[in-house]
Amino acid sequence: MLLPLGLVKIAGALGLLAGIAYRPLGIAAATGVVLYFLGAVMTHVRGGDKKGSATPAAIMLLAVAPLVLGVATV
């Protein structure tokens, strides 16, 4: 299951980079990255690993910034 998850992260990163040139793609990629890490946080919490959910939560909060900036500048 790690390979598909890694490919999704790579696609999100490439989408964020491409979003510099084409804003709607960047907004879609940022939304996907936020949802990906929201799922990671929920998975850690449901699995009883509350300390392990801090890293995905921090990354998710960092991923919210491009989403908010992308939407605010459209």
N, C-alpha and C positions, 0 to 999 in steps of 0.2 A: 504494500500500500504506500510505501514511501516514495517510489518513483513517480506515480501520478501526482502526489501532493507536491513533490519537488518541481514537476513540470508546470503545475498550476502557479507556483510561486515565480518561476522564471517567466511565464507568460505575463503575469501581473507586472513584474519589473520592466519587461520590454514594452508593455502597454503604457506604463507610466513615462518611460523615455519617449515613446512615440507621441504621447500626449503633449509633449512640448511643442510639436509641430502641428498637431491636429487635436484641438481641445476636447471634442466629444469623446474621442478614444481615451484620452487621459482621465476624463471623468468616469467613464465606464470601468477602466482599469483600477482606478482608485476605489471605486465602489466594490469591485471584486476583491481587492486586497483587504479592505476593511471587513467584508463578510467572511473571507477566509480566516482571518485572525480572530474574529468573533467566534467562529466555529471552533477554533483551537482553544480559546479560553473556556468555552462551554464544555468541551471535551475534557479538559483538565479538571474543571470543577466537578463535573459529573463523575469522573473517575476518582475523586477524593484527593486530588493532588493540587491543593489550593496554593501552595508555595510555588509550584511549577507553572501556575497560570500567570505569574507576574510578568514574565518575559513576553509572552504573546500579547498580554494586555498593553504593555508599554509600546510594542511595535504597532499594535492596532491604533493606539492613540496618535502615534507618529504618522500613520497612514491616513488619519482623518484630515490632517493639514492639507495635503494636495487636493483632497476631495472638496473641502470647504473653499479653498482658494480657486479651484477650477470652476465651481458653481458660482462663486461670487463675481468672477470676472467674465462671465458669459454675457 
